[in-house]
Amino acid sequence: MRRKDREIIDKDKIIKILDECKVCRLAMLDSKGLYIVPLNFAYHYENNLILYFHSALNGRKINVFKENPNVAFEMDTHHQLKESDNACQYSYYYQSIIGNGKIEFANDSEKKEILKLFMKHQTQKDFVFDDKMCRNVCVFKLIVESMSVKSHEKD
């Protein structure tokens, strides 16, 4: 990371950023080229970060994951323009998490708990999922292998 002064390594601060982010962009590569998609997510972060997603059972991203599970991801929050009298001094305040990892598909026994976690992160409410609901959705997880967390905030 070039700007070490903006690096966040404190786990509690990283969790706060994760809690405030609601969209994660996944970037992948297939024979058609680069592909990026924004997705809502949930997470689990103890020793390492795992991001959880859900989608339709079929589609380009599902096909890509089956062929090449390597992805990059990005999420950000706290957006605000930093103004100045000098155009070259304008900047942007933000917090971001960028990284790489591998996609794994959740098995049927994991789906209910992941979907509960997903809805809790997105809505702060508890939901119950039945077998039929779980059969109609693809649930996958991103096992994060590396990440960079940055913050550029007002002094």
Secondary structure, DSSP 8 states (H G I E B T S, - for coil): ---GGGB---HHHHHHHHHH--EEEEEEEETTEEEEEEEE-EEEESSSEEEEEEE-SSSHHHHHHHH--EEEEEEEEEEEEE--SSGGG-EEEEEEEEEEEEEEE--HHHHHHHHHHHHHHHHS------HHHHHTSEEEEEEEEEEEEEEE---
